Amino acid sequence: MKSGLIPAGCLLAAIGAVSPVTAADLTLSCGAVGAELQLCQAGVKRWEAQTGHSVEVVSTPNSATERLSLYQQILNARSSDIDVFQIDVVWPGMLAPHLIDLNEHLPDGATDDFFEAIVDNNTVDGRLVAMPWFTDAGVLYYRSDLLDKYDLEVPTTWEGLTEAAQTVQAGEREAGRSDFWGYVFQGRAYEGLTVNALEWIASYPDGGTIVDDDGDITVNNAQAVEALSLAAGWIDNISPRGVLNYTEEEARGVFQSGNALFMRNWPYAWDLVQSEQSGIRDRVEVAPLPAGGEDGQSAGVLGGWNLAVSRYSDHPDMAADLVAFLTSFDEQKRRAIEGSYNPTLPALYQDDEVLAAVPFFGTLYDTFTSAVPRPAAVTGDNYPRVSNAFFNTVHEVLSGNVSAEQGLEQLDRELSRLKRRRW
Amino acid sequence: MATDEQGIAQARHEASSDDTPPRGRGTRVRRQRVRAAWLFLAPMLIVLTAVAGWPLVRTFWFSLTDASLSSLDGAQFIGFDNYLVFDDGWYGILADPLWWQSVWNTLYFTLVSVSLEAVLGVIVALVLNAHFRGRTLVRAAMLIPWAIPTVVSAKIWAWMLNDQFGIINHLLLTIGLIDAPLSWTADASLSMWAVIMVDVWKATPFVALLVLAALQMLPNDCYEAAKVDGIHPAKVFFRVTLPLITPALLVAVIFRALDALRVFDVIYVLTSNAASTMTMSIYARQQLVEFQDVGYGSAASTLLFMIIALVTVIYLYLGRRQLGGEQ
């Protein structure tokens, strides 16, 4: 009973935190990963100057899992405290009942210039519930100076990455840098680990999946066993055990302070590792994630965030106008240049100023357009459970508590149990 | 004792006089007393029913349905399916290994952290009970961990325990106790101890405060007598001080035990949903909030309530002597 009160307490705290101090016309929730919040506020300022309305910007938890819980509580309470939500690419299906159809509030053809795949993803039963703001796919950051120093090529397979990481880590440690590691990624038991692990699995020949497009459970496959066994071998070898509690920002902390050779992260980190304060400025480059073996293929999981308007908003038209402004060509260009956020407009990937600021937008264009989706559409409301079961299993395997075979067998049973609830 | 027996005798006398028509003065007085007692109890009972009984009953009712957070109204009655159901294998909470791990984690956390807090709390209280300069200042300082909101202190500890930048690893490395940084909150074998350590740090002042209050009420003559007889201080502690402060200590321990059994914040901030430190509260929250499954989550909350009630009953039964029950 007591625990039933805790969510209520969190909810009150959350509502208390987001209640505007001064009466603003709109409230917008933004992520606060890296420089995200500052960029968001700058964009909002421009809209305010243009329209004369005022907007309250609230920051949300960095962990996507926690952010979703917060949103669901606010939306289920039918609260009008937040008008515009920044939502993950896997959430439109789940949150659709609480969001307005933007088609009714935006001019015709508002989505014409955007990536079609993302617009489709955000269209639920013919209703456009969110506008694509920025897209994402996992990429590999590497220290070009160190690869040169040890005369190594950029690895194209996970096996190659493991080897290169071992070589450089051993060399750097001999040179007295005892806290140097080969590879950091997102290993905490949260949505980010689902993304990381799906990237490993999907990169093996024929691409392993968790649940296929027909809704069949496919996770107990040979590719997954191979991928997870290899990854489990990284812990304490080329990755610190602490990686099991890292999210994006913890991984960036290690990499940006110069203590890691490779990092898996989203494109947002580019602007930060290349910033003036960064200790590794101009010694970093970005490549597609490695493939699983010689016959495999690189697989970055599709991420990205969209802007949606709450059904409980008091000013849906004004909110839709803010969404249209923030996702416009100019605003996306500014965000791409200043924060290396991937635009959702194909045209911007040919823009000279954007490419000068973030060269890999050009070279990795295919990675972004052919990113691997998570099984959110097919599992629907059950996606959080599926993802949770998956990342917990992967976490157990990485921790060394179970072998990859055992873990995936258990996961297969667990998912069958979930599937009884139909997805 | 003597007055008790007199009371009982009187009550028997009154009971026997009930056989005669209800004219006796004692009967009427007694009835009035009973009526007055109910009258005085009524506000508390009404409030308790409203704030504790109603949510409890409602949670239990939800646990028998398939309600989800987004559609509470559309809930269907499904009996005890959330608890246990056979359908090509056992399903439900009672068949979920993660639930049983959460139960075990919670009991383990409670036993270890409360024991440590009790022992350390008594030691701290004894120190603070001694006369020394600046005692008031130290007493105030001791309360700081208890005064900081748990989420804040847990976040502070999360940074101190960080595997790469944390000060704890830095200190341990500098004095040579470890030769590689430990990942306190990520390593399954360490994370339980990390959260226990933070909880002990936080809650020891609470136990110390209650024990200190008891210590200050102790009669001086026992100690003077012990001094005259030349008894060893350790023996004085175990034979005089400890028995006298036991009632206060038991109250402190039950408060702490109840808190620890439904622990949520400190663990959620430090290790999130990790299975190695998942407690019953974290399990219930995950079902309720993250998975939106009010039915299943309520079933977990109901079980959590029953387990806490059971532990409390056992504890009160075992401690009934010191807690002022039967003599």
Interface residues (C-beta under 8 A of the other chain):
Chain A: M1 K2 S3 G4 L5 I6 P7 C10 S63 T65 L68 S69 Q72 Q73 N76 P97 S178 D179 G187 R188 A189 Y190 P240 R241 G242 V243 L244 N245 Y246 E250 G253 V254 N259 D381 P384 R385 N388 N392 H395 E396 S399 N401 R417 R420
Chain B: A52 P55 L56 T59 S68 L69 S70 D87 G89 Y91 N162 D163 Q164 F165 A180 P181 S183 T185 A186 D187 A188 R262 F264 T271 S272 N273 A274 A275 S276 M280 S281 A284 R285 Q286 L288 V289 E290 F291 Q292 G297 S298 A300 S301 T302 L304 F305 I308
